[in-house]
Amino acid sequence: MTNTESKMNIKKGDVAEFQIEKYAFEGKGIAKVSKNELLGLTEENGNEKNYVVFVIGSYPGDTVNARLLKIKNSYAEALVMEILTPSSERVKAKCKFFGTCGGCKQQDLDYDVQAKYKQQQVEEIFNKLGGFSDFEIEPIIPSQNVFHYRNKMEFSFSEKRWLTKEEISKEGILDKDFSLGLHIPKIYDKVLDVDECFLQSEVSNKILNFTRDFFKKRNTSIYSTKTHTGYLRNLVIKQASLTNDLMVNLVTSEENDELVNEYCDELRKEIPHVTTVINNINKKFAAVAVGDYEKVIYGSGFIYDEIGKHKFRISANSFFQTNTLQAEKLYQTALDFAELKGNEIVYDLYSGAGTITIFISDKAKKVYAFEAVESAIADAKVNADLNNILNVKFFAADLYKSFLPIVDKYNIPKPDVMIIDPPRSGMHPTTVDDVIKLSPNKIVYVSCNPATQVRDIKLMVEAGYKLIKIRPVDMFPHTFHIENVALLIKG
Ligand SMILES: C[S@@+](CC[C@H](N)C(=O)[O-])C[C@H]1O[C@@H](n2cnc3c(N)ncnc32)[C@H](O)[C@@H]1O
């Protein structure tokens, strides 16, 4: 807020000018103003500029006009209407859909600056939320590729194409009932027709556009989440980063072999790079791109990719880190933190398809992996065989409950090191308790949500562990996601 405006008398819905000083979570800029000045209140509490306004769509260094959306006792929230002076850290977004599509929310911020702010946020979470000060913070590992880094993209078909403001103002819009693209944040029934996405490769863009044209020309029906009728649901493209494997998975509500075979033939003529084509049939109402069963139309039904020296088989519905090159850096950081000598018993909790288990296997005596999803465990076993790895064992375990009965039942030796990589919600307190009872010398905690990570680490520290160091790794440029690795040692 400018200094000259002493009493503005602003209320919700009004627009005011703000100077952005700091970067906050989810890319919101922070302006600090005097609450009394902003709201035209009495000045008995002074005019100190300590009232925080979170300004959506702004970056530090910007001066903006923003509309007040929320006015609370301790903070306000506003939305940028106009950038009066742009921050020197801004860049021109590469993608024409930036601002509409929800995929790359900060593509208009210089990538090095994105990485710097991600690092600062992790530091702040550990300092303020965790209350930790005596530990080392290693510099963030930025993503090797800033664009084209995703090995999997999932697109949706919709009979409601998202229309731009200009299109809405025109009459007689054509082609508004067929789209294949990405969802817009918070809008579930409309889809933005994306013809080029810089997160995937050029060949994947070709597949996307070919698929849209193919079915549009044939007037193929689209599945409606309201009426639960129609055929086309999703297109999922998986492309290996380190092999030439390329999978196209068409998700439909029912079988139509004739149409799918024709699609496959035409697709392969147009894009011979495709190595396998799959049809997932999803009869469920839920809007997920996973079928009740699948039919392999062409090729093996799998792709193979590599992390480090290991090969991984990936099926249409198996989980695999979406930024392959960064996954290697994340796992290497976990391995470096663990400093394995070769004689350790390691537990890998939340092991998914066994990628960390396999990655670290030749540095440990034995690795025991625990995971809830049966199909991921099946993939993990296949991947261990594929890499001729004999010193790993996979167990089905629901880590919402204590897994100590499994440890006892199978006589699993106690761990020297535990590697823990839970989902965003973090660990269940029972599992934290189990870890403390198992009492490994080292814990390496890999997380995609530093806030839940710090919550769990606090419990471990209260139980006698010491936080030694952390290192953020950027897996998802242009998004707000942050991955962080932490090392704890038994005190
Ligand atoms: C962030 S992923 C980590 C996967 C693997 N470490 C990797 O790098 O690919 C989290 C994993 O936790 C598993 N998971 C989620 N809830 C679980 C639970 N209650 N018990 C066990 N595993 C769970 C998920 O299935 C998923 O595989």
The ligand as an SDF file (V2000), in Angstrom:
LIG
                    3D

 27 29  0  0  0  0  0  0  0  0999 V2000
    5.3950  -41.1020   -2.1940 C   0  0  0  0  0  0  0  0  0  0  0  0
    5.0080  -42.7430   -2.6580 S   0  0  0  0  0  0  0  0  0  0  0  0
    6.5830  -43.4670   -2.5410 C   0  0  0  0  0  0  0  0  0  0  0  0
    6.7940  -44.6160   -3.4520 C   0  0  0  0  0  0  0  0  0  0  0  0
    8.2300  -45.0480   -3.7050 C   0  0  0  0  0  0  0  0  0  0  0  0
    9.0850  -44.8850   -2.5630 N   0  0  0  0  0  0  0  0  0  0  0  0
    8.7870  -44.3200   -4.9210 C   0  0  0  0  0  0  0  0  0  0  0  0
    9.7170  -43.5230   -4.7920 O   0  0  0  0  0  0  0  0  0  0  0  0
    8.2780  -44.5820   -6.0200 O   0  0  0  0  0  0  0  0  0  0  0  0
    4.1230  -43.2880   -1.2570 C   0  0  0  0  0  0  0  0  0  0  0  0
    3.7210  -44.7350   -1.2410 C   0  0  0  0  0  0  0  0  0  0  0  0
    3.0070  -44.9730   -0.0300 O   0  0  0  0  0  0  0  0  0  0  0  0
    2.0350  -45.9570   -0.2690 C   0  0  0  0  0  0  0  0  0  0  0  0
    1.0350  -45.8790    0.8060 N   0  0  0  0  0  0  0  0  0  0  0  0
    0.0620  -44.9610    0.9860 C   0  0  0  0  0  0  0  0  0  0  0  0
   -0.6400  -45.2050    2.1050 N   0  0  0  0  0  0  0  0  0  0  0  0
   -0.0950  -46.3090    2.6610 C   0  0  0  0  0  0  0  0  0  0  0  0
   -0.3800  -47.0600    3.8320 C   0  0  0  0  0  0  0  0  0  0  0  0
   -1.3720  -46.7350    4.6390 N   0  0  0  0  0  0  0  0  0  0  0  0
    0.3750  -48.1270    4.1060 N   0  0  0  0  0  0  0  0  0  0  0  0
    1.4030  -48.4750    3.2830 C   0  0  0  0  0  0  0  0  0  0  0  0
    1.7190  -47.8190    2.1550 N   0  0  0  0  0  0  0  0  0  0  0  0
    0.9770  -46.7480    1.8480 C   0  0  0  0  0  0  0  0  0  0  0  0
    1.5170  -45.6080   -1.6410 C   0  0  0  0  0  0  0  0  0  0  0  0
    0.8740  -46.7070   -2.2410 O   0  0  0  0  0  0  0  0  0  0  0  0
    2.8000  -45.2010   -2.3580 C   0  0  0  0  0  0  0  0  0  0  0  0
    3.3760  -46.3060   -2.9970 O   0  0  0  0  0  0  0  0  0  0  0  0
  1  2  1  0
  2  3  1  0
  2 10  1  0
  3  4  1  0
  4  5  1  0
  5  6  1  0
  5  7  1  0
  7  8  2  0
  7  9  1  0
 10 11  1  0
 11 12  1  0
 11 26  1  0
 12 13  1  0
 13 14  1  0
 13 24  1  0
 14 15  1  0
 14 23  1  0
 15 16  2  0
 16 17  1  0
 17 18  1  0
 17 23  2  0
 18 19  1  0
 18 20  2  0
 20 21  1  0
 21 22  2  0
 22 23  1  0
 24 25  1  0
 24 26  1  0
 26 27  1  0
M  CHG  2   2   1   9  -1
M  END
$$$$
